[in-house]
Amino acid sequence: MTKKFLILIAVVFSSLSFAQQGSSSPYSFYGIGSLKFKGTVENQSMGGLSVYSDSIHINLRNPASYAGENLKSFNSESRPIKYTVGGSHMNLKLNSSSQSDETNSSSVDYLAISIPLGKFGAGFGLLPFSSVGYKLQSSGDDNVLDYKYRGEGGLNKVFLGLGYQLSNDFRVGVDVSYNFGSITNTNIAFGYNDQGELLQYQSREVNRSDLGGLTYNFGAIYSKLIKSNLELTASATYTLKSELNSTNQREFSTIVIDPTTQQEFVINSSEVNLLSTNLETTQMTLPSKMTFGLGVGAPRKWFAGVEYTFLKSSQFSNRLLTIQNASYEDATTLALGGFYIPKYDSFNRFWKRIVYRAGLRFEDTGLRVNTEDIKEFGISFGVGLPVGRIFSNANLGFEIGKRGTKSANLVEENFIKFQLSLSLNDRWFEKRKFN
């Protein structure tokens, strides 16, 4: 038992440097980047639906899921230890009114463990919260390059959660997350002489923010058999508005750019005294979020549900960087999805134990650029393949979707996302039946 636990903890912490999910989206230019879905491949394969929870999968979105009843199929012994790891690969096609491009990115998306503690249950893990990764450029009316922009970094989240079973039908929970990371934004201004020839030296501005702070998420799950083979499930979560501490740096440089390799060579540089303008240390506001879900299904057979998320992104603020053509309004997401299992206990027929998942989501991201609301749509499919013992499984997910628009000189993104995870169960505290 101890050996397995130490191995898992070693994997979690050795993956800290890899947990930041890459991004190639130009919309990660805004705010703290593209917000990442806090959920497993199982959730994402059902359109992001997280209202459902059981004793063999970790639900990262609702801390109440860490608690639960003991397993009747194991002589009412405690629930198994659950641990999971997931990753993804995304192909992204970018289209504007005049140009197109294509890019790919791969990442580790989450590492987590859930441990039963009687009526309590605890969860611990690491996952990305946001990601910044863009390369943009702007040209003047004569199609001459004026500026180049690039960004990298983002926020990671380490969380510790606790759930408690108040009754057979009702569970509550809370998790505390420490968000940490850095974001670097670079802006290069190109100058020209009277003949329109590019000058030898260019100006570069680099802004870096090192971020850290706590967030709190509360959850509740209600499940009730309304018929002998039909169960009703309702869930809710609420994340408090929080403040991140941001330690900032700003540097101006004169550079030379190699026309062949585009490598930048610094001629001279100077760091701006942000203390004089009260910008060396600032507060970044993360908005509050509420989620409500409802679903019905036959236990261990099928489930269908709907979930609504309200993110008060109009609360977001960042004093260091302001963008004139962008603003934040409140964001909403509607997710619909479910799963089907032909026969979960058919241990001599592998194909009957496969979990089939599907879903779709409609999202208004809350970001408004050039008077256009940035919206997102996705449709997803997935399967859970049995592996090992005690209902462990490998999960494969697939999502296709679209974000943004080609109107108002913006970019439309069409993406295909492949996902893979392991959802493993083990019994560390099995009672011996024979001495």
Helices and strands as residue ranges (DSSP letters): H 2-14, G 16-18, G 26-29, E 34-35, H 41-44, G 63-66, G 72-74, E 81-95, E 100-117, E 120-139, E 145-165, E 170-189, E 202-227, E 230-239, E 242-257, E 264-271, G 274-277, E 281-286, E 289-298, E 302-311, G 313-315, E 317-318, E 326-328, E 331-340, G 350-353, E 355-369, E 372-386, E 393-404, G 407-409, E 412-426
